Amino acid sequence: MEKLLKQSSEIIIKIGKELKATQVPSVRADNKEALFGQFNIANNFSGNKIKAELQKIAPEIKWSYAEFDVERQTSGAIKGLYWVCDAIDGAIHFLQDFYPWCITLTLMDDQKPLMALIYDAERDELFSTIKGQGAYFNGRPISVNGKKKLSDAIVSTVHPNNIPEENALVNKTLQSVSQIMPKVFALRLLGPASLQLAYVAAGRIDGFWEYGNDIYDWLAGALLVEEAGGYASITDSGIIASNKALSLELGKLL
C-alpha cells in the first residue's frame, strides 16, 4: 500500500501542476453555459490523465464514474478495489483563476476508504493517509486541534454548488450559519469541501460541516480527519468533522 501511495501521489502532483500551467482559461466565460463548457474541458483533461496513469501502475483497480451521480455513490454497485477521484474540486475557483482548488483521490474497497490524497497545486501541498497509519502533510504527521469550546474555535462550511436549484440546502446552510456564527471565534466559507476537511485534519481550522449527500466530496477528507485523531460523521443529511468534543457541540446546533 505504501508503494501505491507513493506512485499515486506522484501522479496527482504531476497532473495538478500540468492542470495549473495549461488549463486555466485565458478568457473568462461570460455566462454559465460557457463556464460549464470550460469545466468539461479542464475536468476531462485532469480526470482522463489521472485515470490513464493509475491504470499503468494498478490495472486491476477499477474506476468509479459516479462523481456526478449521487445515487450510484451509495448503491454498492462497485465491488472490490476502486478509485474515487475529484479531478478539480473547487472548479469555479480554478476556472476564474483564483484560490483554492485541489485534486482528490481515494482508494475504496467495497465503499470503505483505504487510502486518500488531497493535492493543492497552488501551494504544492499534499495531504495523504492510509487507513490505520495516520495522516500526513507533505510527509509530516498531522493531527486535529484539541480545542474544547466552540467559543475558541475557527470553523468553516460551504454553500451548495447549484444555488438556484437547491433552495432547501441553501436555506439549511444559511440557518446553520446564523446558529453557529454567534457561538464561535470565527467562521469561514473556503470553497472545496475536501480541502476544508484536510485543514481540519492539519489543525488549520477546528471544525467543518456541510449539508447535502454527495459523499464523494467528503471521502478523502473524512479519512484524513479520522486518521489525524478527529471525528468525521457522514449522514444522509451531511457531514460534521472536528475533534470529538467540538463535533458533539456542533451536532447540537445543526
N, C-alpha and C positions, 0 to 999 in steps of 0.2 A: 504493500500500500504506500510506503514511503517513496518508492521509486515512481509510482504512478502520480503521487502528489507533486513530486519534483518536475516530472515531464509535463504534466498538465499546467502547472504554474508557468513554466517556460512558454507554453503555447499561448496562454491568455495574456501574458505580459507582452509577448511579441505582437500579437494581433491588436491588443489595446493601443500600442504605440503606433501601429500602422493605421488604425482607425482614426486616431487623433491627427496624424500627419496628412492623411489623404482624403478623409471622408466628410469633414466639416464643410457644409455647403458654402461656396463663395458668394452666393446670392441668397438673401433671406427670402423665405416663402412669404407671399402677400395674402394667403388665405389658407384655411385648414386643409383643403384638398391638396394643395401644393406641398404643405408640410407633411402630410401623410405619404405623399409620393417620395419626398426626400427621406423620410423614415424608412420606407421599404428598401430603398437603395442601400442605405447605410447598415440597416439591421441585417439584410441578406448578406452583405459583404462580410460583416463580422461573424454572423452565425454559420454561414457556409464554410468559411475558413476554419473556424474552431472545430466544427464537425469533421471536416476532412483531416485535420491534423490529429484529432483524437482517434479517428479510425486507423490511422497509421500505427499508433502506439498501443491501442487496445481494441482491435477489430471485433472482439467478442462482446463488447459492451454496447447495448442498444442506445438509441437517441430518442428522447421524448419530443413529440411535435405538439404538445398540449399547452404551449406557452400562452396562447390566447383562447384556450378552451377550458374554462373553469370546471365544467362537469367532468371532463376527462382527467383532470388533475387528481381527482379523488375517486375515480371509478375503479381503480385497481386493475385496469386493463393491461398494464405493462408489468410483467413479472421478471424477477431476477435483477441483474445489474443494468442500470440505465442512467444516462446523463440528463440532467435538467440544466438548461442554460438560458440566461437572460443576456442576449448579445449586446444590448445597450439599455441598462437601467438608468433612467433619467434622460430619456431620448430627447425631450423638448429642450433641456439644457444643452445637450450635445449639438443639436441642430441649430440652436441660436448662438452657439459658441460661448456659453458661459458654464460655470461650475455649480454643483458637482454632477457627475455621472460616473458609471462604472460598468464592469462586466462581472457577472456572477456565474459560477459553475458548481453544480452539486452532483456528487455520485450517489445514486439511490440504490437500495436493494429492497424490492417489494414495498415501496413507499416509505422506507425508512432511510434517512440521510446517513451516509457513512463518511463522506469527505466533502469539504466545501472550500471554495475560493471566492474572494471578492477582490477585484483589482481596480484601483483608481489610477487611471493612466495620467491624469493631470498632475497628480502629486507623486506618482510612481510608488504607490502604497499597496502592498499585498497583504490581505488578511486570509489566514488559512487555518484549517483544522482537519484532523482525522478523529473520528469518534473514539473517545476514551483516552486521547493523547494530549488534551489541552488545546488552547487557542494561541495563535501567533500573529504578530505584526512584523512583516519583513524579517521573519526568522526569530524574533524575540518573543518570549512568553508575555501574554497579556491577561488581565483579569478585570472583572467589573468593579465598579466603585462600591464602597461599603457604607454609604450614607444610609441613615436610618429614618430621617424625617423628610417628608416632601418639601417642607419649607426651606430645606438646604439644597434641593435637587434642581438640576437642569434637565428638562425633559423635551421630547420632540414628538411630532406627528407629521402626517401628510394628508392632504385632501384627496378625494377621488380623482382619477385620471380624466374621466369624462363628465365634467361638471354639469352640462346641460341635461344629460340623460340619467344622472344618478342623484336625484334630488333627495331621496331618503338618506343615502350615505352622507351627502353634503350636510344635511340638517343634523344628523347624529354627530358628525365631526365638529360642527360649529357649537353644538350644545356641550360636547365634551370639553372643548377649549374653554368655554365660559365657566365650566365647572372646575377645571383643573388650574387654569391660569392664576386665580387668586391664592391657590394653595402652595404654589411652587416658587422657587427663587427666580427661575427663568424658563421660558418656553420658546421653542424654535420650530419652524417648518423648513426642513432642509432638502426636500426633494426625494431622491431614491430611498425607498424603504430599506433595501438591503444594506446600503451604506450607513444609514442611521443605526441599524442593528449592529453593524460592525463597530460603530462608535460606542455603543453600549458595552460591547464586549471589551473594548480597549479602555473603557473608563472615561472617554471624552465627554459623553453625556450619560446621565444616570438612569434614564428610562425612555421607552418608546411605546406608542400604541398606534394602531390603525384599525379602522373599521373596513369590512369587506370580506371576501372569501377567495381571493386569488393567492393561494398558498405558495405558488411558485415564486412569488415576490419575496417570500419570507424564509424559505427552507435553508438557504445558505447562512443567512444572518442568525436565524434561530439556533442552528447548531453551534455557531461561533459563540453566541451568548452562553449557551449551556456549558460548553467546554471551557469557557472563561469563568465558570463558577456562578453564573447567573441563572435566571429563570425565564423561560420563554413559553408562554401559554398560547397555543393556537386553537381557536374555537370556530364554530360556524359563523360567528359574527365578526371575528377579527383576531388581533394579536396584542398581547401585552408582554413587554420584555424589560427586565431590570434585575436588580438583586432581589432576593426573596422578600425582604421586608417592604421595599418600595412597591414591588409588584402587588402585594396584598393591599397596600394603601391606594394604589391606582385603580385596582379592581373594584374597590368600594365606590369609586367616583364615576366609573364608566358603565 
